[in-house]
Amino acid sequence: MDNVAITGVGVISALGNDFQQFTENLDAGRVEIVPAPWADPDNGRYSWVSRVRDFDPTQWMDERVLDGSDLFTHFALAAAVQAVDDHKAELDPLRTGVVLGTTMAGARALLEAQHLLDTVGPHAVPKKLNIQAWPNMAAGQLAMRWKLHGPLLTVSTACASSLDAIGTAARMIETGQADVVITGGTESGLCAALYYSQTAYGMSGQVTDPNKASMPFDVHRSGIVEGEAAGVLVLERADRARQRNAHIYGMVRGYGSVSDSYHPSSPDPSGEWEALAMTQAQREGGLTGGPEAIDAVIAHGTSTPLGDLAEIRAITDVFNPAQRQRPLYVTSIKGHIGHTGAAAGVMNVLAALHGMATSTVPHTANTTEPEPADFDIVVDHPIKADLEVAQINAFGFGGQDASLVLTHD
């Protein structure tokens, strides 16, 4: 894959509601993990989330769109407006597509509507519930915003959704189906019902300290912290981008996507299929030197006991770090912003693009005692390193394994 450039970025996140705020706070090591609205520490009920703050959707959309859409769509629209403005070129309606990932979509709106039905009655159910809740509505609103008639797809592959969306969009450009694709992921499904379910299922631990709630790769990790976010990229034919002297953040070089086929929520402990997704992405990237060419891995790193071990094994199998001629840096940003579900992959991409521009690898916040590994898990603070080639991982429930390879140019 050699003709897919990233020429626009946008983000709504707990670390900031634009790319500059997000990256500045990431560099500063800021941790945005706060008590959940349903937490009750006085009665021993601790719960932590990572929430978007100071978000005013009226800055990004009119009242009609606001009324007819849910928060996951609001986040996606705001991030997309940023990315398209950053792209700095007119969009050809027939040659521009939209591929967006989401997992929970409008589940929040659906839960609220059911509560209204149960407590007030049928007349209280919002008349626009369908267009608020359906997963394809965020992508649809993006297409309607710019009157686009190219491919329009919604990808829902759990926590791999945004990487699968970006990989699908990149292949559309590489194969000539589109010249430009707006792509990424969005998630806003924070709610008490999901928290209680996840806690009962063992996904989240009962910890009293927010700085210990999400500790990717740490031997004392206890589970995920839910987060909300949206990240959107504009992908463009690289020859077109260079012809118009566009700013190119990076290039999408390879994409891998496979099925773990092991368990609904747990990865194969061997990491074999996560490793295959990573290898597929590297092969499609055609990198000279193979795994040795990768400078850093922006890992999925969820802070779950089983998930982190499987990913460590996968990275070890792919890179054979003990035999490498130079260090392999591995990091996870989920200590900063929790697990943002469908948006997790694109948030990793944004972190990688910033790292490439600044020769910096972000650190794994909150992690102080990493699991033993043959590679360098970046902790304590960001490190300076030549970051020209990065591998991005995102793995999801249902056995969804996705990986991307990006280069600086």
ABEGO torsion letter per residue (X at the ends): XAABBBABBBBBBAAEABAAAAAAAAAAGBBBBBBBAABBAAAGBBBBBBBBBGBBAAAABBAAAAAABBAAAAAAAAAAAAAAAAAGBBBBAAABBBBBBBAAEAAAAAAAAAAAAAAAEAAABBAAAAAAABAAAAAAAAAAAAGBABBBBBBBAEAAAAAAAAAAAAAAAAAGABABBBBEBBBAABBAAAAAAAAAAGABBBBABAAAABBBGBAABAEBBBBBBBBBBBBBBAAAAAAAGBBBAEBBABBBBBBAGABAABBBAAGAAAAAAAAAAAAAAGBBGEAAABABBBBAGAGBAAAAAAAAAAAAAAAGAAABABBBBBBBAAAAAEBAEAAAAAAAAAAAAAAAAAGBBBBBBGBABBBBBABBBBBGBBBBBBBABBBBBBBBBGGBBBBBBBBAX
